[in-house]
Structures are given as C-alpha cells and as structure tokens.
Amino acid sequence: MEQLRQEVESLVIQAAGCHIRITITSGIACGLADSNYEKVIRSADEKLYLGKQRGRNRVIV
C-alpha cells in the first residue's frame, strides 16, 4: 500500500492548464478467516481517520 501511495503522489495530472497532484491516505487492518469482518472494517476505518488527523498522505497499519 505504501508503494501505491508513493506512485499516486508522484503523478501530475494536467487539466485545463492546471497541474493537479493527488494523495491518498489508507487504513489497513487484518483478520483471520473466522474474524468478525465488521470489526476488521471498523478497525481499518479508524486507522484511515487517524492517518487523516496526522496530516494525510500516509498509510496506517
């Protein structure tokens, strides 16, 4: 995910004479096959918002 974040950050989109840069923030959580998927998703979502609070453009595991 960190490699993807870096790839997106390095892109420059040109539109209507403007240079646009994009960044992404991701939260990653893992679980076992018998894990409650809602808890895993909630954990990833919490990490996503933690990354945004810490300044965006990052991966939180």
Predicted model as a PDB file, atoms N, CA, C, CB and O in Angstrom, pLDDT in the B-factor column:
MODEL        1                                                                  
ATOM      1  N   MET A   1       0.827  -1.186   0.000  1.00 95.00           N  
ATOM      2  CA  MET A   1       0.000   0.000   0.000  1.00 95.00           C  
ATOM      3  C   MET A   1       0.870   1.247   0.000  1.00 95.00           C  
ATOM      4  CB  MET A   1      -0.940   0.000   1.202  1.00 95.00           C  
ATOM      5  O   MET A   1       0.535   2.252  -0.627  1.00 95.00           O  
ATOM      6  N   GLU A   2       1.983   1.171   0.706  1.00 96.00           N  
ATOM      7  CA  GLU A   2       2.902   2.323   0.727  1.00 96.00           C  
ATOM      8  C   GLU A   2       3.443   2.615  -0.672  1.00 96.00           C  
ATOM      9  CB  GLU A   2       4.073   2.064   1.701  1.00 96.00           C  
ATOM     10  O   GLU A   2       3.578   3.774  -1.062  1.00 96.00           O  
ATOM     11  N   GLN A   3       3.749   1.567  -1.415  1.00 97.00           N  
ATOM     12  CA  GLN A   3       4.236   1.760  -2.784  1.00 97.00           C  
ATOM     13  C   GLN A   3       3.156   2.425  -3.645  1.00 97.00           C  
ATOM     14  CB  GLN A   3       4.664   0.404  -3.406  1.00 97.00           C  
ATOM     15  O   GLN A   3       3.460   3.324  -4.429  1.00 97.00           O  
ATOM     16  N   LEU A   4       1.917   1.995  -3.506  1.00 97.00           N  
ATOM     17  CA  LEU A   4       0.814   2.610  -4.251  1.00 97.00           C  
ATOM     18  C   LEU A   4       0.670   4.075  -3.852  1.00 97.00           C  
ATOM     19  CB  LEU A   4      -0.512   1.849  -4.000  1.00 97.00           C  
ATOM     20  O   LEU A   4       0.474   4.929  -4.716  1.00 97.00           O  
ATOM     21  N   ARG A   5       0.764   4.380  -2.559  1.00 97.00           N  
ATOM     22  CA  ARG A   5       0.654   5.764  -2.096  1.00 97.00           C  
ATOM     23  C   ARG A   5       1.727   6.629  -2.745  1.00 97.00           C  
ATOM     24  CB  ARG A   5       0.768   5.833  -0.560  1.00 97.00           C  
ATOM     25  O   ARG A   5       1.452   7.747  -3.180  1.00 97.00           O  
ATOM     26  N   GLN A   6       2.950   6.111  -2.808  1.00 98.00           N  
ATOM     27  CA  GLN A   6       4.046   6.855  -3.416  1.00 98.00           C  
ATOM     28  C   GLN A   6       3.830   7.054  -4.917  1.00 98.00           C  
ATOM     29  CB  GLN A   6       5.366   6.134  -3.170  1.00 98.00           C  
ATOM     30  O   GLN A   6       4.128   8.119  -5.458  1.00 98.00           O  
ATOM     31  N   GLU A   7       3.313   6.028  -5.582  1.00 97.00           N  
ATOM     32  CA  GLU A   7       3.047   6.129  -7.023  1.00 97.00           C  
ATOM     33  C   GLU A   7       1.991   7.201  -7.303  1.00 97.00           C  
ATOM     34  CB  GLU A   7       2.582   4.764  -7.585  1.00 97.00           C  
ATOM     35  O   GLU A   7       2.151   8.012  -8.216  1.00 97.00           O  
ATOM     36  N   VAL A   8       0.923   7.201  -6.521  1.00 97.00           N  
ATOM     37  CA  VAL A   8      -0.134   8.198  -6.704  1.00 97.00           C  
ATOM     38  C   VAL A   8       0.410   9.592  -6.423  1.00 97.00           C  
ATOM     39  CB  VAL A   8      -1.340   7.895  -5.785  1.00 97.00           C  
ATOM     40  O   VAL A   8       0.117  10.533  -7.160  1.00 97.00           O  
ATOM     41  N   GLU A   9       1.194   9.728  -5.367  1.00 97.00           N  
ATOM     42  CA  GLU A   9       1.762  11.028  -5.008  1.00 97.00           C  
ATOM     43  C   GLU A   9       2.646  11.592  -6.112  1.00 97.00           C  
ATOM     44  CB  GLU A   9       2.561  10.911  -3.724  1.00 97.00           C  
ATOM     45  O   GLU A   9       2.710  12.808  -6.293  1.00 97.00           O  
ATOM     46  N   SER A  10       3.327  10.723  -6.851  1.00 97.00           N  
ATOM     47  CA  SER A  10       4.247  11.182  -7.894  1.00 97.00           C  
ATOM     48  C   SER A  10       3.535  11.582  -9.194  1.00 97.00           C  
ATOM     49  CB  SER A  10       5.258  10.096  -8.189  1.00 97.00           C  
ATOM     50  O   SER A  10       4.150  12.190 -10.071  1.00 97.00           O  
ATOM     51  N   LEU A  11       2.270  11.252  -9.321  1.00 96.00           N  
ATOM     52  CA  LEU A  11       1.527  11.600 -10.535  1.00 96.00           C  
ATOM     53  C   LEU A  11       1.222  13.095 -10.590  1.00 96.00           C  
ATOM     54  CB  LEU A  11       0.224  10.797 -10.609  1.00 96.00           C  
ATOM     55  O   LEU A  11       0.939  13.725  -9.571  1.00 96.00           O  
ATOM     56  N   VAL A  12       1.284  13.638 -11.785  1.00 96.00           N  
ATOM     57  CA  VAL A  12       0.842  15.009 -12.016  1.00 96.00           C  
ATOM     58  C   VAL A  12      -0.171  14.957 -13.144  1.00 96.00           C  
ATOM     59  CB  VAL A  12       2.047  15.969 -12.361  1.00 96.00           C  
ATOM     60  O   VAL A  12       0.140  14.520 -14.252  1.00 96.00           O  
ATOM     61  N   ILE A  13      -1.375  15.402 -12.859  1.00 95.00           N  
ATOM     62  CA  ILE A  13      -2.451  15.401 -13.851  1.00 95.00           C  
ATOM     63  C   ILE A  13      -2.561  16.814 -14.409  1.00 95.00           C  
ATOM     64  CB  ILE A  13      -3.819  14.923 -13.228  1.00 95.00           C  
ATOM     65  O   ILE A  13      -2.620  17.793 -13.666  1.00 95.00           O  
ATOM     66  N   GLN A  14      -2.587  16.892 -15.721  1.00 95.00           N  
ATOM     67  CA  GLN A  14      -2.730  18.197 -16.356  1.00 95.00           C  
ATOM     68  C   GLN A  14      -4.133  18.298 -16.932  1.00 95.00           C  
ATOM     69  CB  GLN A  14      -1.653  18.413 -17.463  1.00 95.00           C  
ATOM     70  O   GLN A  14      -4.555  17.464 -17.732  1.00 95.00           O  
ATOM     71  N   ALA A  15      -4.847  19.337 -16.510  1.00 93.00           N  
ATOM     72  CA  ALA A  15      -6.203  19.559 -16.995  1.00 93.00           C  
ATOM     73  C   ALA A  15      -6.475  21.055 -17.036  1.00 93.00           C  
ATOM     74  CB  ALA A  15      -7.242  18.831 -16.101  1.00 93.00           C  
ATOM     75  O   ALA A  15      -6.238  21.767 -16.060  1.00 93.00           O  
ATOM     76  N   ALA A  16      -6.964  21.512 -18.146  1.00 93.00           N  
ATOM     77  CA  ALA A  16      -7.330  22.924 -18.325  1.00 93.00           C  
ATOM     78  C   ALA A  16      -6.182  23.856 -17.935  1.00 93.00           C  
ATOM     79  CB  ALA A  16      -8.575  23.258 -17.494  1.00 93.00           C  
ATOM     80  O   ALA A  16      -6.403  24.904 -17.330  1.00 93.00           O  
ATOM     81  N   GLY A  17      -4.958  23.465 -18.287  1.00 93.00           N  
ATOM     82  CA  GLY A  17      -3.803  24.298 -17.998  1.00 93.00           C  
ATOM     83  C   GLY A  17      -3.331  24.264 -16.555  1.00 93.00           C  
ATOM     84  O   GLY A  17      -2.436  25.023 -16.182  1.00 93.00           O  
ATOM     85  N   CYS A  18      -3.908  23.410 -15.748  1.00 95.00           N  
ATOM     86  CA  CYS A  18      -3.525  23.300 -14.337  1.00 95.00           C  
ATOM     87  C   CYS A  18      -2.769  22.001 -14.100  1.00 95.00           C  
ATOM     88  CB  CYS A  18      -4.769  23.371 -13.422  1.00 95.00           C  
ATOM     89  O   CYS A  18      -2.992  21.006 -14.790  1.00 95.00           O  
ATOM     90  N   HIS A  19      -1.888  22.022 -13.134  1.00 95.00           N  
ATOM     91  CA  HIS A  19      -1.185  20.814 -12.696  1.00 95.00           C  
ATOM     92  C   HIS A  19      -1.827  20.382 -11.382  1.00 95.00           C  
ATOM     93  CB  HIS A  19       0.376  21.064 -12.530  1.00 95.00           C  
ATOM     94  O   HIS A  19      -1.830  21.132 -10.406  1.00 95.00           O  
ATOM     95  N   ILE A  20      -2.365  19.179 -11.366  1.00 96.00           N  
ATOM     96  CA  ILE A  20      -3.095  18.676 -10.204  1.00 96.00           C  
ATOM     97  C   ILE A  20      -2.314  17.513  -9.603  1.00 96.00           C  
ATOM     98  CB  ILE A  20      -4.542  18.234 -10.592  1.00 96.00           C  
ATOM     99  O   ILE A  20      -1.902  16.594 -10.312  1.00 96.00           O  
ATOM    100  N   ARG A  21      -2.117  17.564  -8.300  1.00 95.00           N  
ATOM    101  CA  ARG A  21      -1.469  16.473  -7.580  1.00 95.00           C  
ATOM    102  C   ARG A  21      -2.494  15.827  -6.658  1.00 95.00           C  
ATOM    103  CB  ARG A  21      -0.232  16.981  -6.774  1.00 95.00           C  
ATOM    104  O   ARG A  21      -3.344  16.504  -6.080  1.00 95.00           O  
ATOM    105  N   ILE A  22      -2.399  14.509  -6.530  1.00 95.00           N  
ATOM    106  CA  ILE A  22      -3.337  13.747  -5.711  1.00 95.00           C  
ATOM    107  C   ILE A  22      -2.541  12.954  -4.683  1.00 95.00           C  
ATOM    108  CB  ILE A  22      -4.223  12.802  -6.588  1.00 95.00           C  
ATOM    109  O   ILE A  22      -1.456  12.453  -4.974  1.00 95.00           O  
ATOM    110  N   THR A  23      -3.091  12.847  -3.485  1.00 97.00           N  
ATOM    111  CA  THR A  23      -2.500  11.986  -2.465  1.00 97.00           C  
ATOM    112  C   THR A  23      -3.593  11.072  -1.918  1.00 97.00           C  
ATOM    113  CB  THR A  23      -1.844  12.830  -1.317  1.00 97.00           C  
ATOM    114  O   THR A  23      -4.783  11.341  -2.078  1.00 97.00           O  
ATOM    115  N   ILE A  24      -3.171   9.989  -1.272  1.00 97.00           N  
ATOM    116  CA  ILE A  24      -4.131   9.078  -0.661  1.00 97.00           C  
ATOM    117  C   ILE A  24      -3.710   8.757   0.768  1.00 97.00           C  
ATOM    118  CB  ILE A  24      -4.261   7.785  -1.490  1.00 97.00           C  
ATOM    119  O   ILE A  24      -2.525   8.753   1.101  1.00 97.00           O  
ATOM    120  N   THR A  25      -4.687   8.493   1.583  1.00 98.00           N  
ATOM    121  CA  THR A  25      -4.480   8.021   2.945  1.00 98.00           C  
ATOM    122  C   THR A  25      -5.226   6.709   3.074  1.00 98.00           C  
ATOM    123  CB  THR A  25      -4.965   9.070   4.013  1.00 98.00           C  
ATOM    124  O   THR A  25      -6.366   6.596   2.625  1.00 98.00           O  
ATOM    125  N   SER A  26      -4.588   5.705   3.689  1.00 97.00           N  
ATOM    126  CA  SER A  26      -5.236   4.401   3.843  1.00 97.00           C  
ATOM    127  C   SER A  26      -5.093   3.889   5.258  1.00 97.00           C  
ATOM    128  CB  SER A  26      -4.653   3.391   2.864  1.00 97.00           C  
ATOM    129  O   SER A  26      -4.097   4.139   5.937  1.00 97.00           O  
ATOM    130  N   GLY A  27      -6.104   3.173   5.679  1.00 97.00           N  
ATOM    131  CA  GLY A  27      -6.064   2.455   6.940  1.00 97.00           C  
ATOM    132  C   GLY A  27      -6.131   0.967   6.633  1.00 97.00           C  
ATOM    133  O   GLY A  27      -6.988   0.524   5.868  1.00 97.00           O  
ATOM    134  N   ILE A  28      -5.231   0.198   7.225  1.00 97.00           N  
ATOM    135  CA  ILE A  28      -5.163  -1.233   6.934  1.00 97.00           C  
ATOM    136  C   ILE A  28      -5.350  -2.019   8.222  1.00 97.00           C  
ATOM    137  CB  ILE A  28      -3.815  -1.602   6.260  1.00 97.00           C  
ATOM    138  O   ILE A  28      -4.719  -1.733   9.240  1.00 97.00           O  
ATOM    139  N   ALA A  29      -6.213  -2.998   8.163  1.00 96.00           N  
ATOM    140  CA  ALA A  29      -6.429  -3.907   9.290  1.00 96.00           C  
ATOM    141  C   ALA A  29      -6.509  -5.317   8.723  1.00 96.00           C  
ATOM    142  CB  ALA A  29      -7.735  -3.538  10.101  1.00 96.00           C  
ATOM    143  O   ALA A  29      -6.883  -5.506   7.565  1.00 96.00           O  
ATOM    144  N   CYS A  30      -6.164  -6.286   9.525  1.00 94.00           N  
ATOM    145  CA  CYS A  30      -6.253  -7.666   9.058  1.00 94.00           C  
ATOM    146  C   CYS A  30      -6.995  -8.506  10.087  1.00 94.00           C  
ATOM    147  CB  CYS A  30      -4.845  -8.252   8.789  1.00 94.00           C  
ATOM    148  O   CYS A  30      -7.103  -8.146  11.259  1.00 94.00           O  
ATOM    149  N   GLY A  31      -7.491  -9.614   9.619  1.00 91.00           N  
ATOM    150  CA  GLY A  31      -8.203 -10.534  10.483  1.00 91.00           C  
ATOM    151  C   GLY A  31      -8.019 -11.949   9.968  1.00 91.00           C  
ATOM    152  O   GLY A  31      -7.531 -12.161   8.857  1.00 91.00           O  
ATOM    153  N   LEU A  32      -8.400 -12.882  10.758  1.00 91.00           N  
ATOM    154  CA  LEU A  32      -8.324 -14.291  10.371  1.00 91.00           C  
ATOM    155  C   LEU A  32      -9.604 -14.684   9.641  1.00 91.00           C  
ATOM    156  CB  LEU A  32      -8.099 -15.200  11.613  1.00 91.00           C  
ATOM    157  O   LEU A  32     -10.567 -13.918   9.605  1.00 91.00           O  
ATOM    158  N   ALA A  33      -9.608 -15.846   9.077  1.00 87.00           N  
ATOM    159  CA  ALA A  33     -10.767 -16.313   8.312  1.00 87.00           C  
ATOM    160  C   ALA A  33     -12.048 -16.294   9.149  1.00 87.00           C  
ATOM    161  CB  ALA A  33     -10.512 -17.726   7.786  1.00 87.00           C  
ATOM    162  O   ALA A  33     -13.134 -16.059   8.618  1.00 87.00           O  
ATOM    163  N   ASP A  34     -11.926 -16.538  10.442  1.00 89.00           N  
ATOM    164  CA  ASP A  34     -13.121 -16.562  11.283  1.00 89.00           C  
ATOM    165  C   ASP A  34     -13.353 -15.235  12.018  1.00 89.00           C  
ATOM    166  CB  ASP A  34     -13.013 -17.690  12.291  1.00 89.00           C  
ATOM    167  O   ASP A  34     -14.171 -15.171  12.935  1.00 89.00           O  
ATOM    168  N   SER A  35     -12.633 -14.173  11.614  1.00 89.00           N  
ATOM    169  CA  SER A  35     -12.792 -12.864  12.249  1.00 89.00           C  
ATOM    170  C   SER A  35     -14.139 -12.248  11.887  1.00 89.00           C  
ATOM    171  CB  SER A  35     -11.650 -11.921  11.834  1.00 89.00           C  
ATOM    172  O   SER A  35     -14.711 -12.525  10.834  1.00 89.00           O  
ATOM    173  N   ASN A  36     -14.616 -11.421  12.777  1.00 93.00           N  
ATOM    174  CA  ASN A  36     -15.820 -10.640  12.506  1.00 93.00           C  
ATOM    175  C   ASN A  36     -15.434  -9.540  11.513  1.00 93.00           C  
ATOM    176  CB  ASN A  36     -16.434 -10.034  13.838  1.00 93.00           C  
ATOM    177  O   ASN A  36     -14.720  -8.606  11.877  1.00 93.00           O  
ATOM    178  N   TYR A  37     -15.896  -9.640  10.273  1.00 93.00           N  
ATOM    179  CA  TYR A  37     -15.475  -8.711   9.237  1.00 93.00           C  
ATOM    180  C   TYR A  37     -15.871  -7.276   9.553  1.00 93.00           C  
ATOM    181  CB  TYR A  37     -16.061  -9.120   7.911  1.00 93.00           C  
ATOM    182  O   TYR A  37     -15.179  -6.344   9.144  1.00 93.00           O  
ATOM    183  N   GLU A  38     -16.966  -7.082  10.270  1.00 95.00           N  
ATOM    184  CA  GLU A  38     -17.374  -5.718  10.619  1.00 95.00           C  
ATOM    185  C   GLU A  38     -16.351  -5.060  11.547  1.00 95.00           C  
ATOM    186  CB  GLU A  38     -18.763  -5.729  11.285  1.00 95.00           C  
ATOM    187  O   GLU A  38     -16.087  -3.864  11.428  1.00 95.00           O  
ATOM    188  N   LYS A  39     -15.776  -5.833  12.467  1.00 95.00           N  
ATOM    189  CA  LYS A  39     -14.746  -5.303  13.365  1.00 95.00           C  
ATOM    190  C   LYS A  39     -13.478  -4.975  12.595  1.00 95.00           C  
ATOM    191  CB  LYS A  39     -14.436  -6.306  14.486  1.00 95.00           C  
ATOM    192  O   LYS A  39     -12.817  -3.974  12.874  1.00 95.00           O  
ATOM    193  N   VAL A  40     -13.140  -5.812  11.630  1.00 95.00           N  
ATOM    194  CA  VAL A  40     -11.943  -5.574  10.828  1.00 95.00           C  
ATOM    195  C   VAL A  40     -12.133  -4.308   9.999  1.00 95.00           C  
ATOM    196  CB  VAL A  40     -11.637  -6.791   9.910  1.00 95.00           C  
ATOM    197  O   VAL A  40     -11.226  -3.478   9.931  1.00 95.00           O  
ATOM    198  N   ILE A  41     -13.271  -4.149   9.381  1.00 96.00           N  
ATOM    199  CA  ILE A  41     -13.554  -2.944   8.589  1.00 96.00           C  
ATOM    200  C   ILE A  41     -13.562  -1.716   9.480  1.00 96.00           C  
ATOM    201  CB  ILE A  41     -14.902  -3.073   7.854  1.00 96.00           C  
ATOM    202  O   ILE A  41     -13.018  -0.681   9.098  1.00 96.00           O  
ATOM    203  N   ARG A  42     -14.163  -1.804  10.652  1.00 96.00           N  
ATOM    204  CA  ARG A  42     -14.199  -0.683  11.591  1.00 96.00           C  
ATOM    205  C   ARG A  42     -12.775  -0.291  12.002  1.00 96.00           C  
ATOM    206  CB  ARG A  42     -15.043  -1.045  12.840  1.00 96.00           C  
ATOM    207  O   ARG A  42     -12.458   0.894  12.102  1.00 96.00           O  
ATOM    208  N   SER A  43     -11.922  -1.289  12.240  1.00 97.00           N  
ATOM    209  CA  SER A  43     -10.533  -1.020  12.602  1.00 97.00           C  
ATOM    210  C   SER A  43      -9.801  -0.300  11.466  1.00 97.00           C  
ATOM    211  CB  SER A  43      -9.810  -2.330  12.954  1.00 97.00           C  
ATOM    212  O   SER A  43      -9.076   0.664  11.713  1.00 97.00           O  
ATOM    213  N   ALA A  44      -9.983  -0.752  10.245  1.00 97.00           N  
ATOM    214  CA  ALA A  44      -9.350  -0.102   9.094  1.00 97.00           C  
ATOM    215  C   ALA A  44      -9.862   1.326   8.949  1.00 97.00           C  
ATOM    216  CB  ALA A  44      -9.616  -0.901   7.799  1.00 97.00           C  
ATOM    217  O   ALA A  44      -9.086   2.233   8.650  1.00 97.00           O  
ATOM    218  N   ASP A  45     -11.142   1.531   9.154  1.00 98.00           N  
ATOM    219  CA  ASP A  45     -11.741   2.865   9.050  1.00 98.00           C  
ATOM    220  C   ASP A  45     -11.168   3.794  10.122  1.00 98.00           C  
ATOM    221  CB  ASP A  45     -13.281   2.782   9.181  1.00 98.00           C  
ATOM    222  O   ASP A  45     -10.872   4.955   9.840  1.00 98.00           O  
ATOM    223  N   GLU A  46     -11.011   3.295  11.336  1.00 98.00           N  
ATOM    224  CA  GLU A  46     -10.425   4.101  12.415  1.00 98.00           C  
ATOM    225  C   GLU A  46      -8.994   4.498  12.071  1.00 98.00           C  
ATOM    226  CB  GLU A  46     -10.454   3.326  13.751  1.00 98.00           C  
ATOM    227  O   GLU A  46      -8.577   5.625  12.342  1.00 98.00           O  
ATOM    228  N   LYS A  47      -8.249   3.585  11.479  1.00 97.00           N  
ATOM    229  CA  LYS A  47      -6.873   3.874  11.088  1.00 97.00           C  
ATOM    230  C   LYS A  47      -6.826   4.885   9.949  1.00 97.00           C  
ATOM    231  CB  LYS A  47      -6.156   2.590  10.679  1.00 97.00           C  
ATOM    232  O   LYS A  47      -5.938   5.736   9.908  1.00 97.00           O  
ATOM    233  N   LEU A  48      -7.772   4.794   9.033  1.00 97.00           N  
ATOM    234  CA  LEU A  48      -7.858   5.768   7.951  1.00 97.00           C  
ATOM    235  C   LEU A  48      -8.020   7.174   8.518  1.00 97.00           C  
ATOM    236  CB  LEU A  48      -9.027   5.431   7.008  1.00 97.00           C  
ATOM    237  O   LEU A  48      -7.302   8.089   8.117  1.00 97.00           O  
ATOM    238  N   TYR A  49      -8.949   7.351   9.437  1.00 97.00           N  
ATOM    239  CA  TYR A  49      -9.184   8.677  10.009  1.00 97.00           C  
ATOM    240  C   TYR A  49      -8.022   9.135  10.878  1.00 97.00           C  
ATOM    241  CB  TYR A  49     -10.465   8.678  10.823  1.00 97.00           C  
ATOM    242  O   TYR A  49      -7.763  10.335  10.969  1.00 97.00           O  
ATOM    243  N   LEU A  50      -7.321   8.214  11.515  1.00 97.00           N  
ATOM    244  CA  LEU A  50      -6.120   8.557  12.268  1.00 97.00           C  
ATOM    245  C   LEU A  50      -5.061   9.120  11.314  1.00 97.00           C  
ATOM    246  CB  LEU A  50      -5.573   7.316  13.028  1.00 97.00           C  
ATOM    247  O   LEU A  50      -4.397  10.107  11.631  1.00 97.00           O  
ATOM    248  N   GLY A  51      -4.911   8.494  10.160  1.00 97.00           N  
ATOM    249  CA  GLY A  51      -3.972   8.993   9.159  1.00 97.00           C  
ATOM    250  C   GLY A  51      -4.339  10.380   8.684  1.00 97.00           C  
ATOM    251  O   GLY A  51      -3.458  11.217   8.489  1.00 97.00           O  
ATOM    252  N   LYS A  52      -5.618  10.644   8.495  1.00 96.00           N  
ATOM    253  CA  LYS A  52      -6.060  11.975   8.080  1.00 96.00           C  
ATOM    254  C   LYS A  52      -5.781  13.001   9.177  1.00 96.00           C  
ATOM    255  CB  LYS A  52      -7.560  11.963   7.732  1.00 96.00           C  
ATOM    256  O   LYS A  52      -5.382  14.128   8.885  1.00 96.00           O  
ATOM    257  N   GLN A  53      -5.987  12.616  10.428  1.00 97.00           N  
ATOM    258  CA  GLN A  53      -5.705  13.526  11.543  1.00 97.00           C  
ATOM    259  C   GLN A  53      -4.212  13.836  11.656  1.00 97.00           C  
ATOM    260  CB  GLN A  53      -6.211  12.924  12.855  1.00 97.00           C  
ATOM    261  O   GLN A  53      -3.829  14.922  12.092  1.00 97.00           O  
ATOM    262  N   ARG A  54      -3.389  12.894  11.269  1.00 96.00           N  
ATOM    263  CA  ARG A  54      -1.936  13.061  11.365  1.00 96.00           C  
ATOM    264  C   ARG A  54      -1.349  13.791  10.168  1.00 96.00           C  
ATOM    265  CB  ARG A  54      -1.271  11.715  11.507  1.00 96.00           C  
ATOM    266  O   ARG A  54      -0.128  13.909  10.064  1.00 96.00           O  
ATOM    267  N   GLY A  55      -2.174  14.275   9.276  1.00 95.00           N  
ATOM    268  CA  GLY A  55      -1.665  15.089   8.184  1.00 95.00           C  
ATOM    269  C   GLY A  55      -1.916  14.551   6.795  1.00 95.00           C  
ATOM    270  O   GLY A  55      -1.464  15.157   5.823  1.00 95.00           O  
ATOM    271  N   ARG A  56      -2.605  13.460   6.662  1.00 95.00           N  
ATOM    272  CA  ARG A  56      -2.937  12.878   5.358  1.00 95.00           C  
ATOM    273  C   ARG A  56      -1.719  12.337   4.625  1.00 95.00           C  
ATOM    274  CB  ARG A  56      -3.622  13.909   4.496  1.00 95.00           C  
ATOM    275  O   ARG A  56      -0.587  12.445   5.097  1.00 95.00           O  
ATOM    276  N   ASN A  57      -1.978  11.753   3.461  1.00 97.00           N  
ATOM    277  CA  ASN A  57      -0.946  11.190   2.593  1.00 97.00           C  
ATOM    278  C   ASN A  57      -0.056  10.196   3.329  1.00 97.00           C  
ATOM    279  CB  ASN A  57      -0.097  12.301   2.008  1.00 97.00           C  
ATOM    280  O   ASN A  57       1.167  10.334   3.360  1.00 97.00           O  
ATOM    281  N   ARG A  58      -0.696   9.197   3.917  1.00 97.00           N  
ATOM    282  CA  ARG A  58       0.051   8.175   4.667  1.00 97.00           C  
ATOM    283  C   ARG A  58      -0.726   6.880   4.754  1.00 97.00           C  
ATOM    284  CB  ARG A  58       0.381   8.672   6.072  1.00 97.00           C  
ATOM    285  O   ARG A  58      -1.919   6.827   4.455  1.00 97.00           O  
ATOM    286  N   VAL A  59      -0.037   5.849   5.165  1.00 98.00           N  
ATOM    287  CA  VAL A  59      -0.640   4.515   5.367  1.00 98.00           C  
ATOM    288  C   VAL A  59      -0.501   4.190   6.850  1.00 98.00           C  
ATOM    289  CB  VAL A  59       0.057   3.394   4.456  1.00 98.00           C  
ATOM    290  O   VAL A  59       0.594   4.263   7.407  1.00 98.00           O  
ATOM    291  N   ILE A  60      -1.606   3.833   7.483  1.00 98.00           N  
ATOM    292  CA  ILE A  60      -1.602   3.449   8.888  1.00 98.00           C  
ATOM    293  C   ILE A  60      -2.023   1.988   8.972  1.00 98.00           C  
ATOM    294  CB  ILE A  60      -2.551   4.365   9.738  1.00 98.00           C  
ATOM    295  O   ILE A  60      -3.091   1.608   8.492  1.00 98.00           O  
ATOM    296  N   VAL A  61      -1.165   1.172   9.590  1.00 96.00           N  
ATOM    297  CA  VAL A  61      -1.434  -0.253   9.726  1.00 96.00           C  
ATOM    298  C   VAL A  61      -1.744  -0.564  11.176  1.00 96.00           C  
ATOM    299  CB  VAL A  61      -0.240  -1.097   9.229  1.00 96.00           C  
ATOM    300  O   VAL A  61      -2.002  -1.718  11.519  1.00 96.00           O  
TER     301      VAL A  61                                                      
ENDMDL                                                                          
END                                                                             
